[in-house]
Amino acid sequence: MGLFLNPDNRAFQTAIDSEIYVDKTGLIEFTNKVLGTQQAFICNSRPRRFGKSITANMLAAYYSKGCDSQELFAGLAIEKSPAYQKQLNKYDVIHFDVQWCCKEAGSAEKTVAFISQVLMEELHEAYGEYIPEKVTKVSTALAYISDATGNRFVIIVDEWDVLIRDESTNKIAQEEYIDFLRSLFKGIEPTRYIALAFMTGILPIKKFKTQSALNNFDEYTMLDSGVLAPYIGFTESEVRVLCEKYHKDFAEVKRWYDGYQLGGYHVYNPRAVVGVMLRGTFQSYWSQTGTYESIIPLINMNFDGLKTDIVTMLSGDAVLVRTNSYQNDMVTFKNKHDVMTSLIHLGYLAYEQKEQKAYIPNEEVRSEFVNALEETAWDEFADFQRLSREVLNATLDMDADAVASMIEKVHMEYTSAI
């Protein structure tokens, strides 16, 4: 049992012991199904506070040889799976959080060296007899260990995209990091020593030109979550159960926190739902974990039609968005569609896959947008809000001429000519 190699199950135990825990262990049935196959390389991206780390901790607790999780998973959904006992705590697991590693390393430039050093030390301690002295790379060490023992590894990378998001202009650190991931996961040898690779983050895998940096991964995103949809957030049925238990108005919870539609499921932000259940107040719980300031640079980008689309979405409508050109980073924005695609991955917009439209999902996110736009002092937005109030007041006063005049103004100034 080490820091990264074969961790214990205490992190997942913390989630289980929390007052509100929603069972998402059904995901393990899927990962068990793809173990040792070409589909065993998975990148699941989702917004912050949508349970990324809990998912990573759950997988580590289930597969790691460094603990006995029989009691921990007792009574949970995965226990009913036929493959449950066969795979439980049977694998050498490597699990690390890139965000934590970056802080411990002291800088983005030192992060890869820090991860490599810790892993090499722990691999030497556990399997030193199989690693030649000349070997300095983690991927090569894993290949030698697997060749000698027949063991295959489960590798779990949490917050994989931190260096892509937070060090968006640091090309040297990013290139070194991407090269490290490629050496770990790409090629013939990794398919021999990896039973499962599972990465979590906010952004999908970075593109270089039109190709993914790790094109052997199956990606499950906020654009297309596939079979992982019910494990990305709280589903509507799970929220109903919580509302009954904590005596909350489900309709109001739905208005505030619903809106993401993935694979036929209505998906809620777990952080927000837990917050309203335990604290009882309807508010934006996102602002307590990562403020609206993160979207200000995006919505202020000077792309034709971007402001109009955002105002349109704030009024409750959806807008067409083309998602194919986005490079999955926080630097390469070529048009308004790239900006909106980024906002979808960040969770500030929802996406309707069939219609290929973006929209603001709920009241929580709407309030974040309003705060951001007030902070940036958008004249257009301020005028739009003022005019909306005037239309409402004139309607309540039954002033038909004033309503007609203002509706004409909206039609001329805010509605697309198309």
VOZAKOL-447553 format. One record per residue (C-alpha): residue in one letter; x, y, z. Coordinates in nm, 4 decimals. Example, Ala and Ser with C-alpha at 12.3 -4.5 7.8 and 13.67 -1.06 7.14 Angstrom:
BEGIN
a;1.2300;-0.4500;0.7800
s;1.3670;-0.1060;0.7140
END
This chain:
BEGIN
m;0.0000;0.0000;0.0000
g;0.1478;0.3322;-0.1095
l;0.0653;0.6905;-0.1916
f;-0.0204;0.6128;-0.5548
l;0.0295;0.2360;-0.5798
n;-0.2370;0.0094;-0.4301
p;-0.4079;0.2721;-0.2112
d;-0.6435;0.1851;0.0722
n;-1.0179;0.2550;0.0675
r;-1.0388;0.5364;0.3224
a;-1.1246;0.8053;0.0662
f;-1.4306;0.6148;-0.0520
q;-1.5154;0.5227;0.3073
t;-1.5501;0.8963;0.3745
a;-1.8106;0.9246;0.0980
i;-2.0028;0.6211;0.2269
d;-2.0060;0.7604;0.5812
s;-2.1416;1.1016;0.4743
e;-2.5010;1.1854;0.5663
i;-2.6009;1.1792;0.1998
y;-2.4487;0.9108;-0.0196
v;-2.6130;0.8113;-0.3479
d;-2.5096;0.4660;-0.4687
k;-2.3267;0.4885;-0.8023
t;-2.1481;0.1541;-0.7785
g;-2.3425;0.0319;-1.0824
l;-2.0651;0.1971;-1.2821
i;-1.8316;-0.0812;-1.1675
e;-2.0431;-0.3367;-1.3528
f;-1.9593;-0.1487;-1.6734
t;-1.5865;-0.1204;-1.5970
n;-1.5770;-0.4910;-1.5104
k;-1.7339;-0.5661;-1.8461
v;-1.4627;-0.3805;-2.0397
l;-1.1637;-0.4962;-1.8311
g;-0.8807;-0.6120;-2.0544
t;-1.0549;-0.5112;-2.3771
q;-0.9999;-0.2331;-2.6298
q;-1.2801;-0.0429;-2.4544
a;-1.0902;-0.0406;-2.1237
f;-0.9459;0.3071;-2.1871
i;-1.2060;0.5541;-2.0590
c;-1.2091;0.9312;-2.0139
n;-1.5162;1.0609;-1.8329
s;-1.5319;1.4413;-1.8278
r;-1.7926;1.6323;-1.6299
p;-1.8239;1.9724;-1.4558
r;-1.6855;2.0467;-1.1123
r;-1.8844;1.9129;-0.8219
f;-2.0365;1.6355;-1.0318
g;-1.8697;1.3540;-0.8363
k;-1.5460;1.3012;-1.0311
s;-1.3268;1.2326;-0.7290
i;-1.5841;1.0113;-0.5570
t;-1.5993;0.8007;-0.8742
a;-1.2191;0.7721;-0.8873
n;-1.2029;0.6828;-0.5170
m;-1.4769;0.4219;-0.5628
l;-1.2921;0.2482;-0.8451
a;-0.9657;0.2524;-0.6497
a;-1.1369;0.1057;-0.3421
y;-1.2942;-0.1716;-0.5493
y;-0.9944;-0.2828;-0.7535
s;-0.6963;-0.2130;-0.5244
k;-0.4967;-0.4997;-0.3756
g;-0.3989;-0.2588;-0.1000
c;-0.7237;-0.3037;0.0931
d;-1.0126;-0.5348;0.1722
s;-1.3335;-0.3646;0.0596
q;-1.5727;-0.6558;0.1062
e;-1.7510;-0.4897;0.3969
l;-1.7368;-0.1444;0.2390
f;-1.9372;-0.2499;-0.0689
a;-2.1795;-0.4725;0.1229
g;-2.5373;-0.3799;0.0408
l;-2.4458;-0.1566;-0.2526
a;-2.5699;-0.2139;-0.6075
i;-2.2499;-0.3730;-0.7388
e;-2.2721;-0.6540;-0.4836
k;-2.5516;-0.8073;-0.6919
s;-2.3345;-0.8279;-1.0038
p;-2.2108;-1.1773;-1.1023
a;-1.8553;-1.0448;-1.1513
y;-1.8464;-0.8631;-0.8162
q;-1.6360;-1.1117;-0.6197
k;-1.4171;-1.2083;-0.9125
q;-1.2661;-0.8600;-0.9529
l;-1.2889;-0.7234;-0.5977
n;-0.9438;-0.6097;-0.4737
k;-0.7648;-0.8214;-0.7336
y;-0.5555;-0.5600;-0.9156
d;-0.2469;-0.3490;-0.8762
v;-0.3976;-0.0004;-0.8814
i;-0.2237;0.3256;-0.9601
h;-0.4355;0.6218;-0.8527
f;-0.3270;0.9840;-0.8450
d;-0.4920;1.3271;-0.8477
v;-0.3070;1.5604;-1.0840
q;-0.4350;1.8722;-0.9056
w;-0.2924;1.7518;-0.5753
c;0.0307;1.6471;-0.7447
c;0.0715;1.9899;-0.9010
k;0.0442;2.1566;-0.5615
e;0.2824;1.9092;-0.3973
a;0.5336;1.9448;-0.6792
g;0.5381;2.3203;-0.6364
s;0.4814;2.4135;-0.9988
a;0.3316;2.2882;-1.3230
e;0.6788;2.2276;-1.4667
k;0.7696;1.9901;-1.1830
t;0.4434;1.7931;-1.1797
v;0.5385;1.5132;-1.4201
a;0.8737;1.4643;-1.2472
f;0.6967;1.4454;-0.9085
i;0.4436;1.1855;-1.0274
s;0.7168;0.9802;-1.1946
q;0.9443;0.9903;-0.8902
v;0.6764;0.8770;-0.6462
l;0.5568;0.6004;-0.8779
m;0.9078;0.4709;-0.9515
e;0.9905;0.4601;-0.5799
e;0.6733;0.2682;-0.4995
l;0.7100;0.0324;-0.7950
h;1.0705;-0.0436;-0.6911
e;0.9557;-0.1105;-0.3363
a;0.6853;-0.3542;-0.4493
y;0.8428;-0.5054;-0.7631
g;1.2065;-0.3919;-0.7639
e;1.3384;-0.7355;-0.8516
y;1.1704;-0.7148;-1.1936
i;1.2798;-0.3615;-1.2887
p;1.6262;-0.3259;-1.4487
e;1.8454;-0.0494;-1.3058
k;1.8559;0.1300;-1.6404
v;1.4775;0.1840;-1.6389
t;1.3695;0.5372;-1.5472
k;1.0262;0.5667;-1.7080
v;0.7073;0.4532;-1.5343
s;0.5649;0.2998;-1.8509
t;0.8779;0.0884;-1.9054
a;0.8765;-0.0280;-1.5435
l;0.5123;-0.1356;-1.5746
a;0.5940;-0.3288;-1.8908
y;0.8754;-0.5198;-1.7169
i;0.6606;-0.5945;-1.4106
s;0.3719;-0.7198;-1.6205
d;0.6016;-0.9300;-1.8388
a;0.7564;-1.0987;-1.5340
t;0.4451;-1.1466;-1.3195
g;0.1545;-1.1467;-1.5614
n;-0.0079;-0.8719;-1.3520
r;-0.2122;-0.6048;-1.5239
f;-0.2689;-0.2630;-1.3721
v;-0.5743;-0.0474;-1.3171
i;-0.4690;0.3159;-1.3639
i;-0.6995;0.5910;-1.2355
v;-0.6149;0.9551;-1.3037
d;-0.8305;1.2143;-1.1272
e;-0.8445;1.5764;-1.2492
w;-0.6413;1.4709;-1.5511
d;-0.6920;1.8086;-1.7267
v;-0.5711;2.0487;-1.4548
l;-0.2587;2.1409;-1.6499
i;-0.4695;2.1956;-1.9618
r;-0.7123;2.4266;-1.7802
d;-0.5089;2.6054;-1.5151
e;-0.1832;2.6253;-1.7097
s;-0.3463;2.7043;-2.0412
t;-0.0541;2.9130;-2.1721
n;0.2249;2.6947;-2.0355
k;0.3038;2.4951;-2.3481
i;0.6205;2.3372;-2.2105
a;0.4464;2.1910;-1.9046
q;0.1502;2.0776;-2.1143
e;0.3619;1.9064;-2.3789
e;0.5661;1.7220;-2.1150
y;0.2464;1.6111;-1.9439
i;0.0797;1.4933;-2.2654
d;0.3981;1.3019;-2.3573
f;0.3880;1.1353;-2.0139
l;0.0261;1.0275;-2.0668
r;0.1043;0.9021;-2.4156
s;0.3935;0.6909;-2.2893
l;0.1667;0.5503;-2.0189
f;-0.1361;0.4727;-2.2335
k;-0.0535;0.4692;-2.6055
g;0.0922;0.1837;-2.8074
i;0.1048;-0.1936;-2.7949
e;0.2785;-0.2368;-2.4571
p;0.0135;-0.0484;-2.2542
t;-0.2537;-0.2888;-2.3794
r;-0.0459;-0.5662;-2.2240
y;0.0069;-0.4116;-1.8804
i;-0.3207;-0.2162;-1.8411
a;-0.6471;-0.3883;-1.7468
l;-0.8332;-0.0590;-1.7095
a;-0.7485;0.3075;-1.7532
f;-1.0006;0.5567;-1.6163
m;-0.9437;0.9327;-1.6328
t;-1.1723;1.1994;-1.4914
g;-1.1635;1.5734;-1.5539
i;-1.3701;1.8678;-1.6707
l;-1.2456;1.8906;-2.0280
p;-1.2355;1.6120;-2.2855
i;-0.8911;1.5019;-2.4040
k;-0.6929;1.7811;-2.5657
k;-0.6957;1.7853;-2.9462
f;-0.3940;1.8488;-3.1610
k;-0.5288;1.9799;-3.4905
t;-0.8270;1.7463;-3.5357
q;-0.7005;1.4395;-3.3468
s;-0.7190;1.3539;-2.9767
a;-0.3855;1.3353;-2.7967
l;-0.4977;0.9924;-2.6702
n;-0.7184;0.8615;-2.9461
n;-0.7367;0.5108;-2.7987
f;-0.9647;0.6404;-2.5203
d;-1.3418;0.6210;-2.5355
e;-1.4715;0.9582;-2.4206
y;-1.7896;1.0205;-2.2258
t;-1.8656;1.3911;-2.2011
m;-2.1394;1.6451;-2.1377
l;-2.2002;1.6371;-2.5130
d;-2.2407;1.2605;-2.5268
s;-2.2281;1.0684;-2.2002
g;-2.3381;0.7349;-2.3467
v;-2.3819;0.4501;-2.0996
l;-2.2258;0.6538;-1.8188
a;-2.5150;0.9041;-1.8109
p;-2.6775;0.7781;-1.4868
y;-2.3412;0.7903;-1.3061
i;-2.2434;1.1482;-1.3953
g;-2.4754;1.3257;-1.1486
f;-2.7885;1.2585;-0.9472
t;-3.0773;1.1313;-1.1581
e;-3.4309;1.2589;-1.1168
s;-3.5470;0.9441;-0.9386
e;-3.2571;0.9734;-0.6920
v;-3.3440;1.3383;-0.6259
r;-3.7103;1.2490;-0.5659
v;-3.6047;1.0022;-0.2968
l;-3.3925;1.2687;-0.1279
c;-3.6747;1.5231;-0.1450
e;-3.9083;1.2809;0.0299
k;-3.6505;1.2024;0.2977
y;-3.5634;1.5671;0.3658
h;-3.9147;1.7070;0.3067
k;-3.8218;1.9346;0.0192
d;-4.0483;2.0609;-0.2591
f;-3.9399;1.8525;-0.5575
a;-4.0807;2.1022;-0.8100
e;-3.8668;2.3797;-0.6624
v;-3.5581;2.1565;-0.6501
k;-3.6208;2.0728;-1.0141
r;-3.6519;2.4412;-1.1097
w;-3.3281;2.5297;-0.9362
y;-3.1053;2.2323;-1.0162
d;-3.2441;2.0261;-1.3063
g;-3.1740;2.0903;-1.6731
y;-2.8916;1.8648;-1.7856
q;-3.0302;1.5927;-2.0097
l;-2.7888;1.3083;-2.0711
g;-2.8775;0.9809;-2.2385
g;-3.2457;1.0136;-2.1541
y;-3.1774;1.1049;-1.7896
h;-3.2454;1.4325;-1.6147
v;-2.9164;1.4952;-1.4343
y;-2.8715;1.7193;-1.1300
n;-2.5561;1.8706;-0.9825
p;-2.4843;1.6524;-0.6750
r;-2.3173;1.9346;-0.4829
a;-2.6228;2.1578;-0.5244
v;-2.8738;1.8873;-0.4327
v;-2.6817;1.7855;-0.1211
g;-2.6508;2.1533;-0.0284
v;-3.0217;2.2263;-0.0475
m;-3.1110;1.9041;0.1371
l;-2.8777;1.9721;0.4286
r;-2.8982;2.3523;0.4455
g;-3.2556;2.3991;0.3279
t;-3.2034;2.7163;0.1242
f;-3.2344;2.7454;-0.2523
q;-2.9266;2.9226;-0.3808
s;-2.6302;2.8804;-0.6102
y;-2.3978;2.6371;-0.4385
w;-2.1515;2.6667;-0.7250
s;-2.0556;3.0174;-0.6128
q;-1.9187;2.8627;-0.2928
t;-1.6779;2.6359;-0.4792
g;-1.5714;2.8234;-0.7923
t;-1.7169;3.1622;-0.8661
y;-1.8690;3.3040;-1.1799
e;-1.5379;3.4828;-1.2438
s;-1.4251;3.1748;-1.4344
i;-1.6755;3.2426;-1.7138
i;-1.6234;3.6179;-1.7452
p;-1.3259;3.5895;-1.9850
l;-1.5265;3.3500;-2.2015
i;-1.8452;3.5525;-2.2355
n;-1.6432;3.8687;-2.2971
m;-1.4742;3.7258;-2.6059
n;-1.5482;3.9458;-2.9038
f;-1.7040;3.6912;-3.1378
d;-1.9928;3.7881;-3.3623
g;-2.3227;3.6749;-3.2197
l;-2.1902;3.5535;-2.8821
k;-2.3561;3.8224;-2.6706
t;-2.6816;3.7879;-2.8612
d;-2.6831;3.4123;-2.8050
i;-2.6158;3.4502;-2.4328
v;-2.8995;3.7030;-2.3941
t;-3.1227;3.4678;-2.5954
m;-3.0416;3.1804;-2.3596
l;-3.0978;3.3981;-2.0550
s;-3.4459;3.4680;-2.1874
g;-3.5147;3.0946;-2.1830
d;-3.4468;2.9929;-2.5415
a;-3.1879;2.7530;-2.6863
v;-2.9330;2.8352;-2.9550
l;-2.7630;2.6225;-3.2182
v;-2.4030;2.5317;-3.1367
r;-2.1427;2.3516;-3.3479
t;-1.9156;2.1533;-3.1184
n;-1.6703;1.9883;-3.3581
s;-1.4089;2.2643;-3.3858
y;-1.3403;2.3057;-3.0133
q;-0.9838;2.1964;-2.9267
n;-1.0652;2.0990;-2.5660
d;-0.8468;2.3638;-2.4050
m;-0.8890;2.7113;-2.2587
v;-0.6850;2.8974;-2.5198
t;-0.7833;2.7944;-2.8709
f;-1.1128;2.9731;-2.9332
k;-1.1882;3.0487;-3.2980
n;-1.5562;3.1422;-3.2831
k;-1.8606;3.1680;-3.0572
h;-1.9297;2.7976;-3.0955
d;-1.5973;2.7102;-2.9309
v;-1.6836;2.9376;-2.6381
m;-2.0265;2.7815;-2.5913
t;-1.8843;2.4288;-2.6222
s;-1.6380;2.5134;-2.3478
l;-1.9235;2.6428;-2.1313
i;-2.1089;2.3141;-2.1884
h;-1.8124;2.1146;-2.0572
l;-1.7780;2.3525;-1.7625
g;-2.1457;2.2970;-1.6794
y;-2.2618;2.6545;-1.7393
l;-2.4636;2.5457;-2.0414
a;-2.6559;2.2272;-2.1084
y;-2.6656;2.0549;-2.4465
e;-2.9517;1.8985;-2.6364
q;-2.7754;1.6370;-2.8480
k;-3.0528;1.5669;-3.0984
e;-3.1181;1.9328;-3.1800
q;-2.7527;2.0323;-3.1254
k;-2.8588;2.3280;-2.9150
a;-2.7221;2.4866;-2.5985
y;-2.9311;2.6388;-2.3221
i;-2.9021;2.7541;-1.9613
p;-3.0092;2.4511;-1.7596
n;-3.1617;2.5913;-1.4415
e;-3.2031;2.8781;-1.1970
e;-2.8748;2.8101;-1.0170
v;-2.6705;2.8518;-1.3336
r;-2.8875;3.1410;-1.4533
s;-2.8000;3.3315;-1.1352
e;-2.4306;3.2679;-1.2031
f;-2.4672;3.4167;-1.5501
v;-2.6537;3.7188;-1.4170
n;-2.3762;3.7815;-1.1627
a;-2.1114;3.7473;-1.4332
l;-2.2875;3.9852;-1.6703
e;-2.3438;4.2439;-1.3996
e;-1.9754;4.2191;-1.3107
t;-1.8762;4.2859;-1.6709
a;-2.1211;4.5769;-1.6982
w;-2.2761;4.4645;-2.0240
d;-2.4756;4.7628;-2.1441
e;-2.6821;4.5367;-2.3692
f;-2.7738;4.3102;-2.0806
a;-2.8589;4.5998;-1.8493
d;-3.0831;4.7513;-2.1176
f;-3.2445;4.4136;-2.1815
q;-3.3210;4.3674;-1.8109
r;-3.4594;4.7219;-1.7813
l;-3.6790;4.6780;-2.0896
s;-3.8059;4.3423;-1.9595
r;-3.9190;4.5074;-1.6376
e;-4.0869;4.7879;-1.8304
v;-4.2749;4.5402;-2.0511
l;-4.3928;4.3526;-1.7431
n;-4.5083;4.6700;-1.5669
a;-4.6870;4.8004;-1.8786
t;-4.8607;4.4649;-1.9185
l;-4.9767;4.4681;-1.5564
d;-5.0993;4.8260;-1.6078
m;-5.2853;4.7141;-1.9247
d;-5.1088;4.9860;-2.1261
a;-5.1495;4.8341;-2.4728
d;-4.9724;5.1139;-2.6594
a;-4.6638;5.0981;-2.4361
v;-4.6478;4.7177;-2.4598
a;-4.6754;4.7325;-2.8390
s;-4.4037;4.9956;-2.8606
m;-4.1627;4.8014;-2.6403
i;-4.2312;4.4692;-2.8144
e;-4.1479;4.6401;-3.1441
k;-3.8240;4.7693;-2.9877
v;-3.7305;4.4169;-2.8745
h;-3.8127;4.2812;-3.2179
m;-3.5914;4.5368;-3.3913
e;-3.2968;4.5400;-3.1502
y;-3.2729;4.1917;-2.9970
t;-3.4213;3.9495;-3.2475
s;-3.2043;3.8024;-3.5204
a;-3.2834;3.9220;-3.8726
i;-3.2888;3.5563;-3.9782
END
